[in-house]
Amino acid sequence: MGSFSIWHWLIVLVIVLLLFGKGKISDVMGDVAKGVKSFKKGLSDEDETASRPASSIDHKSADVVTPTTDEKTRTS
């Protein structure tokens, strides 16, 4: 009495298919698969950032713009 037979599972499957339809179930399973993939990607991204040493910030000097001779004569 504690376990279900194959006939019980087939009846449950038929009822679920009638209620939700084949297309809706495949959409839900596709969404679950996308969720699992993004979860795995997130875990692998964390592993990559944890294993990668922290990089130092490169300080670049600002480019100094000097006025040309034409600009000097216009302002004076």
N, C-alpha and C positions, 0 to 999 in steps of 0.2 A: 504494500500500500504506500510505501514511502517513495518509490521511484515511478517515473512515468514511462510508459511504453512508447514505441515508435509511433503508434496510432495517435496517442495524445499529442505528440509534437507535430504530426502532420495536420491535425485539426487546428491547433494553435497557429501554425504557419498559414493555413488557408484563411483563417479569420483575420489575421494581420494583413495578408495581401488584399482581402476584400475591403478592409477599413482604410488602409493607406494607399493602396495601389502600388504597382511595380515601379513606376517612375519616381514616386515620392521616396520609397525606400532606397533606391539607387542614389538619389540626390543626397539623402542623409548620410549614406555610407561614403559618398565622395567627399562630403564636408568633413566627416570624421578622419578620412585619410589625409586631407589637406592639413587638418589640425595636428595630426601626428607628425607629418613631415615638417611643419613649421616648428613644432616642439623640439624635434631632433636637431633641426638647423640651429635653433637657439642654444641648445646644449653644446653643439660643436663650436659655435661662435664664442661661447664663454670659455671653452677649453683653449681655443686659439689665443684669446686675449690674456688668459692667465699664464700660458706658457711663454708668451712673447715678452721679452724684457721691456721695461718702460723706456721709451726713446726720449732723448733730451730735445729741448726746443732749440732750434737753430735761430740765432738772432742775426738778422741781416741788417746792415746799415741802410738807412734811407738814401735814395738817390737825391743828390743835391742838384737842383735845376738852377743854372746860372743864366741870367738874361743875356740875350744877344745884343749886339751893338745897336741894332734898330730899336729894340725895346728900351735901351738906355737913353737914346736920344729923344724918344717920345716922352719919357717921364721927366726929363730935365728941361 
